[in-house]
Amino acid sequence: MNYKEKIGTKDNPIKLKTPPLSSEYTMHVGEKDGKEILVCTVKSTILHYDIRCIEDAYLMLKERNDWIELGSKDEKAETKPNTFEHWGRSTNNPIGGWYGLKKGLRGRFGMYIPPLLEAMGLAEVTHKKRGNSMRAK
């Protein structure tokens, strides 16, 4: 899959909204240490995620074949089991740990990745004030 076409570049990033539709942010494909990564910009904060999370999350959602609670948390906060956030840092996911790449900012996977998957046509996300979920399309 050509992610740059769907996600964009630094000069032309995709514009997204958090699941509750309360905040805007951008996402684009960047590069770090010679590897493509996802660069998520939330106001002045920049987060990095392993680009593999797109395919890995989609496959997990397809296999699950049901809704999964997003459960977004900061890096230092404990996650609720069986949430997307928990899966995004679990030793049981395909990369064996964090998809977040920036120490101190590795969390919020359940906040920023689901809207990207939705924009790419891979997932359906609920948009309530709290307790959002998603499933594969």
SESE-168432 format. One record per residue (C-alpha): x, y, z. Coordinates in nm, 4 decimals, padded with zeros to 6 digits, always signed. Example, Ala and Ser with C-alpha at 12.3 -4.5 7.8 and 13.67 -1.06 7.14 Angstrom:
+----------+----------+----------+
|       px |       py |       pz |
+----------+----------+----------+
| +01.2300 | -00.4500 | +00.7800 |
| +01.3670 | -00.1060 | +00.7140 |
+----------+----------+----------+
// end
This chain:
+----------+----------+----------+
|       px |       py |       pz |
+----------+----------+----------+
| +00.0000 | +00.0000 | +00.0000 |
| +00.1321 | +00.3459 | -00.0831 |
| +00.0817 | +00.5269 | +00.2460 |
| +00.2165 | +00.8612 | +00.1255 |
| -00.0723 | +00.8925 | -00.1204 |
| -00.3356 | +00.8389 | +00.1489 |
| -00.1629 | +00.9945 | +00.4495 |
| +00.0399 | +01.2685 | +00.2889 |
| +00.3776 | +01.4268 | +00.3384 |
| +00.5128 | +01.6944 | +00.5694 |
| +00.4128 | +01.9597 | +00.3149 |
| +00.0674 | +01.8104 | +00.2601 |
| -00.0411 | +01.6070 | +00.5674 |
| -00.3803 | +01.4510 | +00.6193 |
| -00.5977 | +01.6518 | +00.8590 |
| -00.7801 | +01.4471 | +01.1207 |
| -00.9980 | +01.4915 | +01.4289 |
| -00.9775 | +01.2929 | +01.7523 |
| -01.2557 | +01.0351 | +01.8025 |
| -01.4703 | +01.2747 | +02.0133 |
| -01.4249 | +01.5286 | +01.7279 |
| -01.2951 | +01.7774 | +01.9858 |
| -00.9408 | +01.8400 | +01.8565 |
| -00.7692 | +01.8589 | +01.5191 |
| -00.4275 | +01.7190 | +01.4335 |
| -00.2306 | +01.6138 | +01.1286 |
| -00.0544 | +01.2957 | +01.0254 |
| +00.2029 | +01.2348 | +00.7554 |
| +00.4622 | +00.9820 | +00.6516 |
| +00.8102 | +01.0860 | +00.7581 |
| +01.1454 | +00.9200 | +00.8004 |
| +01.3578 | +00.8392 | +01.1033 |
| +01.6805 | +00.6399 | +01.1007 |
| +01.6182 | +00.5490 | +00.7353 |
| +01.2729 | +00.4008 | +00.8047 |
| +00.9294 | +00.5354 | +00.7182 |
| +00.7274 | +00.6368 | +01.0245 |
| +00.4008 | +00.8112 | +01.1004 |
| +00.4433 | +01.1669 | +01.2237 |
| +00.1477 | +01.2960 | +01.4247 |
| +00.1369 | +01.6691 | +01.5004 |
| -00.0988 | +01.7871 | +01.7745 |
| -00.0583 | +02.1646 | +01.8113 |
| +00.3140 | +02.1908 | +01.8986 |
| +00.3538 | +01.8281 | +02.0115 |
| +00.4998 | +01.5796 | +01.7656 |
| +00.4506 | +01.2060 | +01.8149 |
| +00.6006 | +00.9233 | +01.6104 |
| +00.4457 | +00.5836 | +01.5477 |
| +00.5794 | +00.2760 | +01.3719 |
| +00.4122 | +00.2744 | +01.0293 |
| +00.3571 | -00.1014 | +01.0638 |
| +00.0766 | -00.0203 | +01.3057 |
| -00.1578 | +00.0480 | +01.0123 |
| -00.1468 | -00.3033 | +00.8681 |
| -00.1010 | -00.4748 | +01.2037 |
| -00.4008 | -00.2944 | +01.3562 |
| -00.6177 | -00.3642 | +01.0541 |
| -00.5327 | -00.7355 | +01.0653 |
| -00.6020 | -00.7472 | +01.4402 |
| -00.9377 | -00.5745 | +01.3882 |
| -01.0334 | -00.8105 | +01.1042 |
| -00.9408 | -01.1136 | +01.3128 |
| -01.1306 | -00.9791 | +01.6140 |
| -01.4375 | -00.9137 | +01.3963 |
| -01.5996 | -00.6975 | +01.6643 |
| -01.5776 | -00.3557 | +01.8264 |
| -01.2774 | -00.2764 | +02.0467 |
| -01.2727 | +00.0067 | +02.2998 |
| -01.0041 | +00.2647 | +02.2189 |
| -00.8952 | +00.3266 | +02.5801 |
| -00.6469 | +00.6054 | +02.5006 |
| -00.3923 | +00.6759 | +02.7756 |
| -00.0667 | +00.8664 | +02.8171 |
| +00.2515 | +00.6587 | +02.8192 |
| +00.2861 | +00.6430 | +03.1983 |
| -00.0798 | +00.5558 | +03.2639 |
| -00.1930 | +00.1962 | +03.3052 |
| -00.4088 | +00.0704 | +03.0209 |
| -00.7335 | -00.1184 | +03.0450 |
| -00.6948 | -00.4750 | +02.9120 |
| -00.8659 | -00.5566 | +02.5818 |
| -00.8478 | -00.1986 | +02.4536 |
| -00.6787 | -00.0728 | +02.1396 |
| -00.4354 | +00.1330 | +02.3516 |
| -00.3401 | -00.1784 | +02.5494 |
| -00.2813 | -00.3747 | +02.2283 |
| -00.0642 | -00.0901 | +02.0908 |
| +00.1913 | -00.1384 | +02.3685 |
| +00.1477 | -00.5081 | +02.4452 |
| +00.4227 | -00.7671 | +02.4185 |
| +00.1584 | -00.9772 | +02.2414 |
| +00.1219 | -00.7467 | +01.9378 |
| +00.3188 | -00.8234 | +01.6161 |
| +00.6174 | -00.6030 | +01.7099 |
| +00.6222 | -00.7160 | +02.0743 |
| +00.5726 | -00.3757 | +02.2354 |
| +00.5206 | -00.0067 | +02.1746 |
| +00.4132 | +00.1255 | +01.8330 |
| +00.4866 | +00.4709 | +01.9756 |
| +00.8487 | +00.5600 | +01.9034 |
| +00.9196 | +00.8780 | +02.1032 |
| +01.0087 | +00.8066 | +02.4660 |
| +00.7693 | +00.9952 | +02.6916 |
| +00.5174 | +01.0366 | +02.4066 |
| +00.4543 | +00.6733 | +02.3134 |
| +00.0978 | +00.6690 | +02.4442 |
| -00.2260 | +00.8058 | +02.3007 |
| -00.2147 | +00.5345 | +02.0343 |
| -00.5888 | +00.4866 | +02.0910 |
| -00.6520 | +00.8566 | +02.0303 |
| -00.4540 | +00.9287 | +01.7141 |
| -00.4329 | +00.6044 | +01.5126 |
| -00.8059 | +00.5116 | +01.4929 |
| -00.9080 | +00.8297 | +01.3011 |
| -00.6266 | +00.7609 | +01.0544 |
| -00.7534 | +00.4061 | +00.9988 |
| -01.1026 | +00.5481 | +00.9526 |
| -00.9822 | +00.8081 | +00.6997 |
| -00.8032 | +00.5327 | +00.5084 |
| -01.1267 | +00.3339 | +00.4863 |
| -00.9938 | +00.0524 | +00.7054 |
| -01.2036 | +00.1048 | +01.0187 |
| -01.5225 | +00.2498 | +01.1561 |
| -01.4857 | +00.4667 | +01.4699 |
| -01.7550 | +00.5894 | +01.7080 |
| -01.7524 | +00.9612 | +01.7882 |
| -01.8988 | +01.0001 | +02.1350 |
| -01.7609 | +01.2362 | +02.4018 |
| -01.6111 | +00.9379 | +02.5905 |
| -01.5726 | +00.5623 | +02.5590 |
| -01.5196 | +00.5375 | +02.1834 |
| -01.4641 | +00.2124 | +01.9981 |
| -01.3716 | +00.0952 | +01.6496 |
| -01.3966 | -00.2073 | +01.4260 |
| -01.2619 | -00.3124 | +01.0888 |
| -01.4545 | -00.2144 | +00.7787 |
+----------+----------+----------+
// end
